[in-house]
Amino acid sequence: MSIVYSGTADSWLLKANASWATARGDLGGAADIHNNSNTSSSVGVFNLAAPARGGGVNYIIYRSYFPFNLSGESGTATSATLYLYGRTFSTADTDHTTVFLIETNAGVPLVGNVYDYGYIFTGSAGSTTLGRFMGSGVFSTTVEYQALTLNSLGLSVLNAAIGSGTVTIGAIGYYDYNDTAPASHPSILVRQQISYANTAGTSKDPYLDIGYGAVAATDNATFFGCNF
């Protein structure tokens, strides 16, 4: 097993709008706010339809991004789990407490500003096609490390970068993932608290726990201490 911590470029981004499509955005679109200096956010992943002044609703989306430098790794990943320190404030059901992991913009590095917001999408500018779904995990209401298991596509993304590059993983909520506007109701929301790499020490930092396959024995292995 190998532990790889997220870089300090990890971040959360916010966008709000009366239009769900505008709030969700597209590749190349900008967030209202970008932050890569927080130690923790109570809305690291957040989807809500809030009543707007004068009627209607205001859709609010927060996303988080986590870059992992894998250039110092070697081997073939056969398992991997992303650990995020935090909790959920959602109580509706499993859908609302699940965080979905997305490959960002086919591996293009984060730029470090509001234009990272649409990096969960892939293709050309204006695309709303999600990047590859890398896995997911359900957050508990206890403040602790939450485990998000990477699937076979997630392992493929890691293996393509091991020894040579950085993988950035986007973390998004149920409504954002399914491109479905939430209902305007105070209990119908996705809200996950997450800690980031700027937290002092590493006891709460996001990290990948990567498992590598065992080296297979070769047919011509030498056997010592045996007389034939």
C-alpha positions in Angstrom: 0.0 0.0 0.0 1.1 3.6 -0.7 -0.3 6.8 0.8 -0.3 9.9 -1.4 -1.6 13.2 0.1 -3.4 15.9 -1.9 -1.5 19.0 -2.9 -2.2 22.4 -1.5 -3.9 23.4 -4.7 -7.0 21.4 -3.5 -9.9 23.8 -3.5 -13.6 24.4 -3.3 -15.7 26.5 -5.8 -19.1 28.0 -5.6 -21.7 29.1 -8.2 -25.3 30.2 -7.6 -27.9 31.2 -10.1 -31.7 31.2 -10.6 -31.2 28.8 -13.5 -30.1 25.3 -12.7 -28.2 24.9 -16.0 -26.3 28.2 -15.4 -25.5 27.2 -11.8 -24.2 23.8 -12.9 -22.2 25.5 -15.7 -20.0 23.9 -18.4 -16.4 23.3 -19.4 -14.7 26.8 -19.5 -17.4 28.4 -17.3 -16.4 30.3 -14.2 -17.5 30.0 -10.6 -18.6 32.9 -8.4 -15.9 32.1 -5.8 -12.7 30.0 -5.8 -10.9 29.1 -2.6 -7.7 27.0 -2.3 -6.5 28.4 1.1 -9.2 27.0 3.5 -8.3 24.3 6.0 -11.9 23.1 6.1 -15.2 23.9 4.6 -18.6 23.0 5.9 -19.9 23.0 2.3 -17.1 21.2 0.5 -19.8 19.5 -1.5 -23.2 21.2 -1.5 -26.4 21.3 -3.6 -29.4 23.4 -2.6 -32.4 25.2 -4.0 -32.8 28.2 -1.7 -35.9 30.4 -1.8 -35.0 33.7 -3.6 -36.1 37.1 -2.5 -39.2 38.1 -4.5 -40.0 34.5 -5.4 -38.5 31.7 -7.2 -35.3 29.8 -6.2 -31.6 30.3 -6.2 -29.6 27.1 -7.0 -26.3 26.8 -5.1 -23.6 24.3 -6.0 -20.2 23.8 -4.3 -17.6 21.4 -5.7 -14.2 20.3 -4.4 -11.0 19.3 -6.3 -8.1 17.2 -5.1 -4.8 17.0 -7.1 -2.5 14.0 -6.4 1.0 13.9 -7.7 1.7 10.3 -8.7 5.0 10.9 -10.5 6.9 9.3 -7.6 4.8 6.2 -7.6 5.5 2.9 -9.5 3.7 -0.2 -10.2 0.1 -1.0 -11.2 -2.7 0.0 -8.9 -5.1 -2.8 -8.2 -7.1 -1.0 -5.5 -7.4 2.6 -4.2 -9.5 4.5 -1.7 -9.8 8.3 -1.4 -10.1 9.4 2.3 -11.7 12.8 3.0 -11.9 14.0 6.6 -15.3 15.5 7.4 -18.9 14.6 7.9 -22.3 15.0 6.3 -25.0 17.4 7.4 -27.6 15.7 5.1 -30.1 13.3 6.6 -32.6 12.7 3.8 -31.2 9.4 2.4 -28.1 7.8 1.0 -28.3 9.8 -2.2 -27.8 13.0 -0.3 -24.9 11.7 1.7 -23.0 10.2 -1.2 -20.0 12.0 -2.8 -19.3 11.2 -6.4 -15.7 11.3 -7.8 -15.1 12.6 -11.3 -12.0 12.7 -13.4 -11.3 16.4 -14.2 -11.1 17.6 -17.8 -9.3 14.5 -19.0 -6.3 15.2 -16.8 -5.7 18.9 -17.6 -4.2 20.5 -14.5 -6.1 23.0 -12.4 -5.5 26.6 -13.2 -6.1 27.8 -9.7 -8.9 30.3 -10.2 -12.7 30.5 -10.8 -12.3 28.8 -14.2 -11.6 25.4 -12.5 -15.3 25.2 -11.7 -16.2 23.4 -15.0 -13.4 20.9 -14.8 -15.7 18.1 -13.9 -16.7 18.2 -17.6 -14.7 16.9 -20.5 -14.5 17.7 -24.2 -14.3 21.1 -25.7 -15.4 24.5 -24.3 -19.1 24.6 -23.4 -19.3 20.8 -22.9 -21.6 19.5 -20.1 -20.4 15.9 -20.5 -19.1 14.7 -17.2 -15.6 13.2 -17.0 -15.2 9.6 -16.1 -16.9 8.4 -12.9 -14.1 7.3 -10.7 -16.0 6.0 -7.7 -18.0 7.2 -4.7 -18.6 7.0 -1.0 -21.2 7.6 1.6 -20.4 10.2 4.4 -21.5 9.6 7.9 -22.6 12.2 10.5 -19.5 11.5 12.6 -16.5 13.8 12.0 -13.9 11.3 10.8 -12.1 10.1 7.6 -14.8 9.1 5.1 -13.8 6.3 2.6 -14.6 6.7 -1.1 -13.7 3.6 -3.1 -12.3 4.0 -6.6 -13.8 1.8 -9.3 -12.1 0.2 -12.3 -12.3 3.4 -14.3 -10.8 5.3 -11.3 -7.9 2.8 -11.2 -7.4 3.3 -15.0 -7.1 7.0 -14.4 -4.5 6.5 -11.6 -2.5 3.9 -13.6 -2.2 6.3 -16.6 -0.6 8.9 -14.3 1.5 6.7 -12.0 5.2 7.5 -12.5 4.6 10.5 -14.7 1.8 12.9 -13.7 -0.9 14.3 -11.5 -4.5 13.1 -11.2 -7.1 15.7 -10.1 -10.3 14.3 -8.7 -13.5 16.3 -8.6 -15.9 15.7 -5.7 -19.6 16.5 -6.4 -23.0 15.9 -4.9 -26.0 13.9 -6.0 -27.9 16.6 -7.9 -24.8 17.9 -9.6 -23.8 14.4 -10.7 -27.3 13.5 -12.0 -27.9 17.0 -13.5 -31.2 17.2 -11.7 -32.3 20.4 -9.9 -33.1 19.8 -6.2 -36.5 20.8 -4.8 -36.8 24.0 -2.8 -37.0 22.6 0.7 -34.7 23.2 3.6 -34.2 19.4 4.3 -33.6 18.5 0.7 -30.0 19.3 0.3 -26.5 17.8 -0.1 -24.0 19.1 2.4 -20.7 17.5 3.2 -18.0 19.1 5.3 -14.4 18.4 4.0 -10.9 19.3 5.2 -8.1 20.2 2.9 -4.3 20.0 2.6 -3.8 23.5 4.2 -4.8 21.9 7.5 -1.7 21.9 9.8 0.0 18.5 9.7 -1.5 15.6 7.8 -4.0 14.1 10.3 -6.9 15.6 8.4 -5.5 15.9 4.9 -7.1 14.2 1.9 -5.2 11.2 0.8 -5.2 8.3 -1.6 -4.4 4.8 -0.2 -3.2 2.9 -3.3 -2.8 -0.9 -3.3 -0.4 -2.5 -5.8 -0.6 -6.0 -7.2 2.0 -8.6 -6.0 4.9 -9.4 -8.3 4.3 -12.7 -10.0 6.9 -15.4 -9.6 8.8 -16.4 -12.8 9.1 -20.0 -14.0 12.9 -19.9 -13.7 13.0 -18.8 -10.1 16.1 -20.2 -8.2 15.4 -22.5 -5.3 18.0 -22.3 -2.6 18.9 -25.1 -0.1 17.4 -27.9 -2.2 19.1 -30.9 -3.7 17.6 -32.4 -6.8 
